[in-house]
Amino acid sequence: SGDYIEAHDLPFISAQTGEEILPGSKVSLEDLELLHIRRVLASSKSLEEAADILGIDVATLWRRRKKYGI
């Protein structure tokens, strides 16, 4: 116990509603992507670092930020 991070250790909050997304909830992939990108951007020092963490090119991150208005 305590050696592993499990799903219940990582609550997801909907970027659109601000409500917790519980397992089994209906949620779009776009909402999850937006949430993940926001979290990574908040914890990164640069767009380059964020793109590297996300495994995408900086130009792709720029397009996603434009798409989601972030």
C-alpha positions in Angstrom: 0.0 0.0 0.0 1.3 3.5 -0.9 3.8 2.2 -3.5 1.6 2.8 -6.5 -0.5 5.6 -7.9 -4.0 4.3 -8.7 -6.9 5.9 -10.6 -8.6 7.0 -7.4 -5.5 8.9 -6.5 -5.9 11.2 -9.5 -9.2 13.0 -9.6 -10.1 14.6 -12.9 -12.0 17.9 -13.0 -13.9 18.8 -16.1 -12.4 21.8 -17.8 -15.9 22.9 -18.9 -17.9 22.4 -15.8 -15.4 22.4 -13.0 -17.0 19.2 -11.7 -15.1 16.0 -10.8 -15.2 13.4 -13.6 -15.8 10.1 -11.9 -15.0 6.7 -13.4 -17.9 5.7 -15.7 -18.9 9.3 -16.3 -19.7 10.3 -19.8 -16.9 12.6 -20.9 -15.5 13.5 -24.3 -12.0 12.8 -25.3 -11.7 16.5 -26.1 -12.5 17.4 -22.5 -9.9 15.0 -21.2 -7.3 16.3 -23.7 -8.1 19.9 -22.7 -7.7 19.0 -19.0 -4.4 17.2 -19.6 -3.0 20.0 -21.7 -3.9 22.6 -19.1 -2.3 20.6 -16.3 0.9 20.1 -18.2 1.0 23.8 -19.2 0.5 24.8 -15.6 3.4 22.7 -14.4 5.8 23.4 -17.3 8.3 26.2 -17.6 8.0 26.6 -21.3 5.9 25.5 -24.3 8.8 23.4 -25.4 8.9 21.6 -22.1 5.1 21.1 -22.2 5.2 19.8 -25.8 8.0 17.4 -24.8 5.9 16.1 -21.8 2.9 15.7 -24.0 4.9 13.9 -26.7 3.9 16.4 -29.5 5.6 19.1 -31.5 5.4 22.7 -30.3 3.4 23.6 -33.4 0.9 20.9 -32.6 0.6 22.3 -29.0 0.1 25.8 -30.4 -2.7 24.5 -32.6 -4.4 22.6 -29.7 -4.1 25.8 -27.5 -5.8 27.8 -30.3 -8.5 25.1 -30.7 -9.3 25.1 -26.9 -8.8 28.8 -26.4 -5.9 28.4 -23.9 
